[in-house]
Amino acid sequence: MDTGQAMALWIRLMKIDVHQPHSHQTYLTAPDALQEGLRLGGGGIWRWRIDSEVLEWTCNLESVHQLPPGSFDGTLASFQRDIHPEDVQQVWDKISTSIETGAPYRAVYRTAPRPGAPDIWIETSGGATTDAEGNRYLTGICLDVSERVRNERQLERRLAEQNAVARFGSFALNEESFQKVLDEAVRVAAEVLQVPLTKILEFTESAESLVLRAGIGWADGLVGRGEVGIDRESQAGYTLVSKNPVIVRDLRAETRFSGPKLLHDHQVRSGLSVIIPGPTSRPFGVFGIHARDLRDFDATDAEFLQSLANIVAGAARQVAAAENQQLLLREMAHRVGNLLQLVSSIGAQTFNAAPDIEVARRSFSARLSALARSNYAVSRGGWTMTRFPELFEEALKPFGDRISGTGRDVLLPPQLSFDMGLVLHELATNSVKYGGLGRNDGKVSVTWSYGRNPDGARQFRFVWEDPSPGQEAPVAGTGFGSKLIAALIEGKWNGTVTVDDGPGFRVTLEVPVAD
């Protein structure tokens, strides 16, 4: 039989109804020792008489393919049925070459897809032989090589990912445009992990959402404007809370979170997300990849994506450092004059209002210390956007845990942060004199948030609550502290100060903040 005839037979055999039993089903016999050796080695032997449709095999060949007994029906069609459709042609090409030339063959193929089960990889090898009677046979052995193939593919994938990380790192180091770095990051992730959807979400200054800064595969107009909530219902929000890579096999069956509308609108089924670190403990954002089919992302994929995220974080710090340097040079000259003027004003008002020189001296010293702490909290980042929780902790450090603060990790402009440091000091001083901090067991609670005023403009809202009866409201009286808070919040920032002194003492500050 020549190659053309053998190919015709193969095509004809593939059309056999494999659900019909065949009377010529037969097994190869072998010594018990050989059968046991095949079983332990995970192999099975088969033989096809080339000029017939009859196939013989050892009884363990079906178990090698992880099929129940009786699955093979005695023809090549049985094998065709169990070979992955994408691999059938390459297997037959090698077999037909062996039939034509007499050279040995070797092929590796996947078994037919089985829902919910990993691929099974089989290696078959052998060759064509002729017996004493002139009958030609194609004989081969099949081995389950799934573990070996997975290890080889894992190694190949690791090398590809390492090369991609190295190339991206070099690109990010030499690219001045941060947006181009973000765009390249999502492109590399999509290419290496073979996913249709990738995204980089940046933490907004208000810490209330994440904005889609870069991405591939999303609907037109979403990149640059789309937002995702940071609550635990979203995958990104859950990632921020868990602080570890989050792998999702099936979003429809996910119980840890429901997933944002963005993912459901794009028919996402599987995904992986990691945190992009920030220059401080506040993250820059979240790096995510998504697929519309079920995918088994693993720790290797998470490690690769985290490497990309770390490079993005480094690029963000590099860009911010360059911008901060320029900003700091401009601010230094401006700040020196303003700071001296503020110290002079504090000194004049403090000493003019206090009849006792010693009391005035202590007040002046305390205010200068508050001024120094605020300046430290703001300037150590290069006079840039400042984390309010960090400012709160630094400004009120002398009071330990007696003042509790609750609010999102919001960012405030440096000048507003500096002024809020002075406000915090004046409120704490007032509580020491007239409220809860004046007693050994007294405590104060503070909350803050970003929101929108009735006109839709963004504003910073700050609430100071002292449960102890206040005898004097710092913003309603005539003291310097009252005037300072009113001048900063209402005069300088065009905000509002609301005082409620019964029961207890409560001050609410609302300050508009430009987008």
C-alpha positions as CSV (number, residue, x, y, z in Angstrom):
1,M,0.0,0.0,0.0
2,D,1.5,3.4,-1.0
3,T,1.1,6.6,0.9
4,G,-1.9,7.7,-1.2
5,Q,-3.8,4.4,-0.5
6,A,-2.9,4.6,3.2
7,M,-4.2,8.2,3.4
8,A,-7.4,7.1,1.7
9,L,-7.8,4.3,4.2
10,W,-7.3,6.7,7.1
11,I,-9.9,9.1,5.8
12,R,-12.3,6.2,5.3
13,L,-11.6,4.9,8.8
14,M,-12.3,8.3,10.3
15,K,-15.8,8.1,8.8
16,I,-16.6,4.8,10.6
17,D,-19.4,5.1,13.1
18,V,-17.3,4.4,16.2
19,H,-20.4,3.7,18.3
20,Q,-21.0,0.5,16.4
21,P,-19.2,-2.6,17.8
22,H,-16.9,-4.6,15.6
23,S,-16.6,-8.4,15.6
24,H,-12.9,-8.2,14.9
25,Q,-12.0,-6.5,18.1
26,T,-8.9,-8.2,19.4
27,Y,-6.1,-7.8,22.0
28,L,-2.4,-8.4,21.7
29,T,-1.1,-11.0,24.1
30,A,2.2,-10.6,25.9
31,P,4.0,-12.3,28.7
32,D,2.9,-11.4,32.2
33,A,6.2,-9.8,33.0
34,L,6.0,-7.6,29.9
35,Q,2.4,-6.6,30.8
36,E,3.4,-5.7,34.3
37,G,6.4,-3.7,33.0
38,L,4.1,-1.8,30.6
39,R,1.7,-1.1,33.5
40,L,4.4,0.2,35.8
41,G,6.0,2.3,33.0
42,G,2.6,3.7,31.9
43,G,2.8,2.3,28.4
44,G,0.7,0.3,26.0
45,I,1.5,-1.4,22.7
46,W,-0.6,-1.4,19.5
47,R,-0.2,-3.0,16.0
48,W,-2.0,-2.1,12.8
49,R,-2.0,-4.4,9.8
50,I,-1.5,-1.8,7.1
51,D,-3.6,-3.5,4.4
52,S,-6.6,-4.0,6.7
53,E,-8.8,-2.1,9.1
54,V,-7.9,-4.3,12.1
55,L,-6.0,-2.9,15.1
56,E,-4.6,-4.9,17.9
57,W,-3.5,-3.6,21.3
58,T,-2.4,-4.6,24.8
59,C,-5.2,-4.5,27.3
60,N,-3.7,-1.5,29.2
61,L,-3.7,0.8,26.2
62,E,-7.1,2.2,27.1
63,S,-5.9,3.0,30.7
64,V,-2.9,4.9,29.2
65,H,-5.4,7.2,27.5
66,Q,-7.4,7.3,30.8
67,L,-10.4,5.6,29.1
68,P,-12.7,2.9,30.4
69,P,-12.3,-0.7,29.1
70,G,-14.1,-1.2,25.8
71,S,-13.5,2.3,24.6
72,F,-11.4,1.1,21.6
73,D,-13.4,-0.9,19.1
74,G,-10.7,-2.5,17.0
75,T,-10.2,0.1,14.3
76,L,-8.0,3.1,13.8
77,A,-11.2,5.2,14.1
78,S,-10.9,4.5,17.8
79,F,-7.6,6.3,18.0
80,Q,-8.9,9.1,15.8
81,R,-11.8,9.6,18.1
82,D,-9.5,10.0,21.1
83,I,-6.9,12.3,19.5
84,H,-7.4,16.0,19.9
85,P,-8.8,17.4,16.6
86,E,-6.0,19.9,16.4
87,D,-3.3,17.1,16.6
88,V,-4.8,14.5,14.3
89,Q,-3.1,15.8,11.1
90,Q,0.4,16.0,12.6
91,V,0.2,12.4,14.0
92,W,-1.0,11.1,10.6
93,D,1.7,13.0,8.7
94,K,4.4,11.2,10.8
95,I,2.8,7.8,10.5
96,S,2.3,8.1,6.7
97,T,6.0,9.1,6.4
98,S,7.0,6.0,8.3
99,I,4.8,3.8,6.1
100,E,6.4,5.3,3.0
101,T,10.0,5.3,4.0
102,G,10.2,2.6,6.7
103,A,11.9,5.1,9.1
104,P,10.7,5.1,12.7
105,Y,8.2,7.8,13.8
106,R,7.6,9.7,17.0
107,A,4.6,11.9,17.7
108,V,3.2,13.7,20.8
109,Y,-0.5,14.4,20.9
110,R,-3.3,15.4,23.2
111,T,-6.3,13.2,23.8
112,A,-9.7,14.5,22.9
113,P,-10.9,17.4,25.1
114,R,-12.8,16.4,28.2
115,P,-14.8,19.1,29.9
116,G,-13.4,20.2,33.2
117,A,-10.3,18.0,32.9
118,P,-6.7,19.0,32.1
119,D,-5.1,17.9,28.8
120,I,-3.6,14.4,28.6
121,W,-0.5,14.1,26.5
122,I,0.5,10.9,24.8
123,E,3.8,10.0,23.1
124,T,3.6,7.3,20.5
125,S,6.6,5.9,18.7
126,G,7.4,2.9,16.5
127,G,7.7,2.0,12.8
128,A,6.6,-0.1,10.0
129,T,7.7,-3.8,9.9
130,T,7.2,-6.8,7.6
131,D,6.7,-10.4,8.8
132,A,7.9,-13.6,7.2
133,E,4.7,-13.9,5.2
134,G,5.1,-10.4,3.7
135,N,2.4,-8.8,5.8
136,R,3.2,-5.1,6.7
137,Y,2.4,-3.8,10.2
138,L,2.7,-0.5,11.8
139,T,3.6,-1.1,15.4
140,G,4.0,1.4,18.2
141,I,4.0,2.1,21.9
142,C,2.0,4.8,23.7
143,L,3.2,6.5,26.9
144,D,1.4,9.0,29.1
145,V,3.9,12.0,29.1
146,S,1.5,14.6,30.5
147,E,3.7,15.5,33.5
148,R,6.8,15.8,31.3
149,V,5.0,18.0,28.7
150,R,3.6,20.2,31.4
151,N,7.0,20.6,33.0
152,E,8.5,21.5,29.6
153,R,5.8,23.9,28.8
154,Q,6.1,25.5,32.3
155,L,9.8,26.0,31.7
156,E,9.2,27.5,28.3
157,R,6.6,29.8,29.8
158,R,8.9,30.9,32.6
159,L,11.6,31.7,30.1
160,A,9.2,33.6,27.9
161,E,7.9,35.6,30.9
162,Q,11.4,36.4,32.2
163,N,12.4,37.6,28.7
164,A,9.3,39.8,28.6
165,V,10.0,41.2,32.0
166,A,13.6,42.1,31.1
167,R,12.5,43.8,27.8
168,F,9.7,45.7,29.5
169,G,12.1,46.8,32.4
170,S,14.6,48.1,29.8
171,F,11.8,50.0,28.0
172,A,10.4,51.5,31.2
173,L,13.8,52.7,32.3
174,N,14.4,54.6,29.1
175,E,10.9,55.9,28.4
176,E,10.1,59.4,29.6
177,S,6.3,59.2,29.0
178,F,4.6,57.4,31.9
179,Q,1.5,56.8,29.8
180,K,3.6,55.0,27.2
181,V,5.0,52.8,30.0
182,L,1.4,51.9,31.1
183,D,0.3,51.2,27.5
184,E,3.3,48.9,27.0
185,A,2.7,47.1,30.3
186,V,-0.9,46.1,29.3
187,R,0.3,45.1,25.8
188,V,3.0,42.8,27.2
189,A,0.6,41.2,29.7
190,A,-1.9,40.6,26.9
191,E,0.7,39.1,24.6
192,V,2.5,36.8,27.1
193,L,-0.6,35.6,29.0
194,Q,-2.7,35.4,25.8
195,V,-5.7,37.3,27.2
196,P,-8.1,39.7,25.4
197,L,-8.5,42.1,28.3
198,T,-5.9,43.8,30.4
199,K,-6.1,46.9,32.5
200,I,-4.2,49.2,34.9
201,L,-6.3,51.0,37.5
202,E,-5.0,54.0,39.4
203,F,-6.1,54.9,42.9
204,T,-7.8,58.3,42.7
205,E,-6.8,61.1,45.1
206,S,-10.1,60.7,46.9
207,A,-9.4,57.0,47.5
208,E,-13.0,56.3,46.6
209,S,-12.5,54.6,43.3
210,L,-9.9,53.4,40.7
211,V,-9.7,55.0,37.3
212,L,-8.8,53.0,34.1
213,R,-5.5,54.5,33.1
214,A,-4.5,52.0,30.4
215,G,-6.0,48.9,28.9
216,I,-6.6,46.6,26.0
217,G,-9.9,45.1,24.8
218,W,-12.3,47.5,26.6
219,A,-15.2,49.4,25.0
220,D,-14.3,52.6,23.2
221,G,-14.1,55.6,25.6
222,L,-13.5,53.7,28.8
223,V,-9.7,54.0,28.9
224,G,-8.9,57.2,30.7
225,R,-12.4,57.7,32.1
226,G,-13.8,54.4,33.3
227,E,-13.9,53.9,37.1
228,V,-14.2,50.9,39.3
229,G,-15.2,51.0,43.0
230,I,-12.8,49.9,45.7
231,D,-15.4,48.1,47.8
232,R,-15.0,44.4,48.4
233,E,-17.7,43.7,45.8
234,S,-15.2,44.4,42.9
235,Q,-12.2,42.2,42.1
236,A,-9.9,45.3,42.2
237,G,-11.3,46.3,45.6
238,Y,-10.9,42.8,46.9
239,T,-7.3,42.8,45.7
240,L,-6.6,46.0,47.6
241,V,-8.0,44.5,50.8
242,S,-6.4,41.1,50.5
243,K,-3.0,42.6,49.5
244,N,-2.2,39.4,47.6
245,P,-2.7,38.3,44.0
246,V,-6.3,37.3,43.3
247,I,-7.0,34.5,40.9
248,V,-10.6,34.0,39.5
249,R,-11.4,30.9,37.6
250,D,-15.1,31.6,37.0
251,L,-16.5,35.0,37.8
252,R,-20.0,33.6,37.6
253,A,-19.3,31.1,40.4
254,E,-17.2,33.6,42.5
255,T,-18.2,33.9,46.1
256,R,-15.6,36.3,47.5
257,F,-17.0,39.2,45.5
258,S,-19.6,39.8,42.8
259,G,-17.4,41.7,40.3
260,P,-17.9,45.2,39.0
261,K,-20.3,46.0,36.1
262,L,-17.2,46.6,33.9
263,L,-16.3,42.9,34.0
264,H,-19.8,41.6,33.5
265,D,-20.4,44.0,30.6
266,H,-17.4,42.5,28.8
267,Q,-18.4,38.8,29.5
268,V,-15.4,38.1,31.7
269,R,-15.2,34.6,33.1
270,S,-11.6,34.2,34.4
271,G,-9.0,36.7,35.6
272,L,-6.0,37.6,37.7
273,S,-5.2,40.9,39.5
274,V,-2.3,42.2,41.6
275,I,-1.5,45.4,43.5
276,I,0.8,48.0,41.9
277,P,2.8,49.3,44.9
278,G,3.0,53.1,45.6
279,P,5.9,55.2,46.9
280,T,4.4,54.9,50.4
281,S,2.1,52.3,51.9
282,R,-0.7,53.7,49.7
283,P,-0.9,51.6,46.5
284,F,-0.6,53.1,43.1
285,G,-3.4,50.9,41.9
286,V,-4.3,47.4,40.5
287,F,-3.0,45.5,37.4
288,G,-5.5,43.0,36.0
289,I,-5.9,40.6,33.2
290,H,-9.2,38.9,32.1
291,A,-10.4,36.2,29.7
292,R,-13.9,35.5,28.4
293,D,-13.4,31.7,28.6
294,L,-12.5,29.6,31.6
295,R,-8.8,29.8,32.3
296,D,-6.6,28.2,35.0
297,F,-4.3,31.1,35.9
298,D,-1.7,30.0,38.5
299,A,1.0,31.3,40.8
300,T,3.5,31.5,37.9
301,D,1.1,33.9,36.0
302,A,0.6,35.9,39.2
303,E,4.4,36.2,39.7
304,F,4.8,37.4,36.1
305,L,2.1,40.0,36.4
306,Q,3.4,41.2,39.8
307,S,6.8,41.7,38.1
308,L,5.3,43.9,35.5
309,A,3.4,45.8,38.3
310,N,6.6,46.4,40.2
311,I,8.2,47.9,37.1
312,V,5.2,50.1,36.6
313,A,5.5,51.2,40.2
314,G,9.2,52.1,39.7
315,A,8.4,54.1,36.6
316,A,5.7,56.0,38.5
317,R,8.2,56.8,41.2
318,Q,10.8,57.9,38.6
319,V,8.3,60.2,36.9
320,A,7.0,61.6,40.2
321,A,10.6,62.3,41.4
322,A,11.4,64.3,38.3
323,E,8.2,66.3,38.6
324,N,8.6,66.8,42.4
325,Q,12.1,68.2,41.9
326,Q,10.9,70.9,39.6
327,L,7.9,71.6,41.8
328,L,10.1,71.8,44.9
329,L,12.5,74.3,43.4
330,R,9.6,76.6,42.5
331,E,7.9,76.2,45.9
332,M,11.0,76.8,48.1
333,A,11.2,80.5,47.3
334,H,7.5,80.9,47.7
335,R,7.3,78.9,50.9
336,V,10.1,80.7,52.8
337,G,8.4,84.1,52.5
338,N,5.0,82.7,53.5
339,L,6.4,80.7,56.4
340,L,8.2,83.7,57.9
341,Q,5.1,85.8,57.6
342,L,3.0,83.1,59.3
343,V,5.5,82.8,62.2
344,S,5.5,86.5,62.6
345,S,1.6,86.6,62.6
346,I,1.4,83.7,65.1
347,G,4.0,85.4,67.4
348,A,2.2,88.8,67.3
349,Q,-1.2,87.4,68.0
350,T,-0.1,85.0,70.7
351,F,1.9,87.6,72.7
352,N,-0.7,90.3,72.3
353,A,-3.6,88.1,73.4
354,A,-2.0,86.6,76.5
355,P,-1.4,88.7,79.6
356,D,0.9,86.1,81.1
357,I,4.3,86.1,79.3
358,E,5.0,82.5,80.4
359,V,1.6,81.3,79.1
360,A,2.3,83.1,75.8
361,R,5.7,81.6,75.5
362,R,4.4,78.1,75.9
363,S,1.5,78.7,73.4
364,F,3.9,80.1,70.9
365,S,6.3,77.2,71.3
366,A,3.5,74.7,70.8
367,R,2.3,76.4,67.7
368,L,5.8,76.5,66.2
369,S,6.1,72.7,67.0
370,A,2.8,72.1,65.2
371,L,4.0,74.2,62.3
372,A,7.2,72.2,62.1
373,R,5.3,68.8,62.2
374,S,3.0,69.9,59.4
375,N,5.9,71.2,57.4
376,Y,7.7,67.9,57.9
377,A,4.7,65.7,56.9
378,V,4.2,67.8,53.7
379,S,7.8,68.5,52.6
380,R,9.3,65.0,53.1
381,G,7.5,64.0,49.9
382,G,8.8,67.0,48.0
383,W,5.9,69.3,48.7
384,T,3.5,67.2,46.7
385,M,0.1,65.6,47.3
386,T,0.1,64.4,50.9
387,R,-1.7,61.4,52.5
388,F,-4.0,62.9,55.1
389,P,-3.8,59.8,57.4
390,E,-0.1,60.4,57.5
391,L,-0.5,64.1,58.3
392,F,-3.1,63.3,60.9
393,E,-0.8,60.8,62.7
394,E,2.2,63.2,62.5
395,A,0.4,66.3,63.7
396,L,-1.3,64.6,66.6
397,K,1.5,62.3,67.6
398,P,1.9,64.0,71.1
399,F,-1.6,62.7,72.0
400,G,-1.0,59.1,71.3
401,D,-4.1,56.9,70.9
402,R,-6.4,59.4,72.6
403,I,-7.4,60.8,69.3
404,S,-8.8,58.2,66.9
405,G,-9.1,58.8,63.2
406,T,-11.2,57.1,60.5
407,G,-11.3,57.8,56.8
408,R,-10.0,56.7,53.4
409,D,-6.4,57.1,52.4
410,V,-7.1,60.4,50.7
411,L,-4.5,62.8,49.1
412,L,-4.7,66.5,49.8
413,P,-2.8,69.3,48.0
414,P,0.4,70.3,49.9
415,Q,-0.8,73.8,50.9
416,L,-4.1,72.5,52.2
417,S,-2.3,69.7,54.1
418,F,0.0,72.3,55.7
419,D,-3.0,74.4,56.8
420,M,-4.9,71.3,58.1
421,G,-1.9,70.5,60.3
422,L,-2.3,73.9,62.0
423,V,-6.1,73.3,62.3
424,L,-5.5,69.9,64.0
425,H,-3.2,71.5,66.5
426,E,-5.7,74.3,67.4
427,L,-8.5,71.8,67.8
428,A,-6.4,69.5,70.0
429,T,-5.2,72.5,72.1
430,N,-8.8,73.6,72.6
431,S,-9.8,70.1,73.8
432,V,-6.9,70.1,76.3
433,K,-8.2,73.3,77.7
434,Y,-11.9,72.8,77.7
435,G,-12.8,69.2,76.5
436,G,-12.0,65.6,76.6
437,L,-8.2,65.8,76.3
438,G,-8.1,67.8,79.5
439,R,-9.1,64.7,81.4
440,N,-7.0,61.5,81.9
441,D,-9.7,59.3,80.4
442,G,-10.9,61.7,77.8
443,K,-10.9,60.8,74.1
444,V,-11.7,62.5,70.7
445,S,-12.8,60.9,67.4
446,V,-12.1,62.3,64.0
447,T,-13.5,61.3,60.6
448,W,-12.8,62.6,57.1
449,S,-13.9,61.9,53.5
450,Y,-14.1,63.2,50.0
451,G,-17.5,64.0,48.6
452,R,-19.5,66.4,46.4
453,N,-21.1,69.6,47.4
454,P,-24.6,70.6,46.1
455,D,-23.0,72.2,43.1
456,G,-21.2,68.9,42.2
457,A,-17.7,70.2,43.1
458,R,-15.4,67.9,45.0
459,Q,-14.8,68.8,48.7
460,F,-12.9,67.5,51.6
461,R,-15.0,67.0,54.7
462,F,-13.5,66.8,58.2
463,V,-15.4,66.2,61.5
464,W,-13.9,66.6,65.0
465,E,-16.1,65.1,67.8
466,D,-15.3,65.7,71.5
467,P,-17.9,64.0,73.6
468,S,-17.0,66.1,76.7
469,P,-19.0,69.3,77.2
470,G,-17.1,72.1,75.6
471,Q,-17.0,75.4,77.4
472,E,-15.7,77.4,74.5
473,A,-15.8,76.7,70.7
474,P,-12.5,77.5,69.1
475,V,-14.1,78.9,66.0
476,A,-16.9,80.8,67.6
477,G,-14.8,82.6,70.2
478,T,-12.4,85.6,69.9
479,G,-9.1,83.7,70.6
480,F,-6.3,83.4,68.1
481,G,-7.0,79.7,67.5
482,S,-10.6,80.5,66.6
483,K,-9.5,83.3,64.2
484,L,-6.8,81.1,62.7
485,I,-9.2,78.2,61.8
486,A,-11.8,80.6,60.4
487,A,-9.1,82.5,58.4
488,L,-7.7,79.3,56.9
489,I,-10.8,77.4,56.2
490,E,-13.3,80.2,55.3
491,G,-11.0,83.0,54.3
492,K,-8.2,81.2,52.4
493,W,-10.0,78.1,51.1
494,N,-13.5,79.5,50.7
495,G,-14.8,76.6,52.9
496,T,-17.3,76.4,55.7
497,V,-16.9,75.8,59.4
498,T,-19.9,74.5,61.4
499,V,-19.8,74.2,65.2
500,D,-22.3,72.2,67.3
501,D,-21.6,72.6,71.0
502,G,-24.4,70.6,72.5
503,P,-24.2,67.9,73.7
504,G,-20.5,67.6,73.5
505,F,-18.5,69.5,71.0
506,R,-18.5,68.9,67.2
507,V,-16.7,70.9,64.5
508,T,-17.4,70.2,60.8
509,L,-15.0,71.6,58.1
510,E,-15.9,71.4,54.4
511,V,-13.2,72.6,52.0
512,P,-13.6,72.6,48.2
513,V,-10.8,70.9,46.3
514,A,-10.2,71.5,42.7
515,D,-10.2,68.4,40.4
